Amino acid sequence: MSPGSDAQNPRPSPLVSIRGLPRDERPGMKKLVRRGTLNVSTLTGKSREVVDLMKRKNMQILGQQETRWKGKKAKEIGEGFKLFYKGDDGKRN
């Protein structure tokens, strides 16, 4: 064997991550927050369905698109859920 050969050296040690898992870095994390998005086309009359969906999927935050509501407001939609919205002013580009 040549002097530069590493045939006699033991196998290299396996790589070990020193970062660990993400949960190990955040010991104070207490609660999982579930979120989702929903394209509703129009939200009129669908508040109850939204609440049922959020309860069924155990979601705390739900982003909704195309509600077709004007202005901006926050209102209770039932069972502790609150809807915040900001709609278009109706002007076209």
C-alpha positions, 0 to 999 in steps of 0.5 A, a space after each residue: 500500500 502507498 503511504 497516502 492510502 486510507 485503506 487502513 483507516 477506519 470508516 468515517 463516523 456518521 454525520 450527526 446534525 447538531 441543530 436537532 429537530 425544530 421542536 427542540 429549538 422552541 421549548 416554549 411552544 405550547 400550542 399547534 395553530 392550524 390554518 387554511 385558505 378557502 375560495 368562497 366565491 361569495 360569503 353571503 349566507 355561508 358563515 355557518 358553513 365556515 364555522 362548521 368547516 373550521 370546527 371539523 378541521 380544527 382550524 384557528 385561522 382561515 384565509 378567505 378569498 373572493 368574498 365579494 364584500 365591500 368595506 372593512 369590518 370584524 364581526 362574530 360569526 358564531 361559536 367563538 369565531 370572528 371574521 375580519 374582512 376588507 373588501 374592494 371599494 367597487 372601482 375597476 382598474 
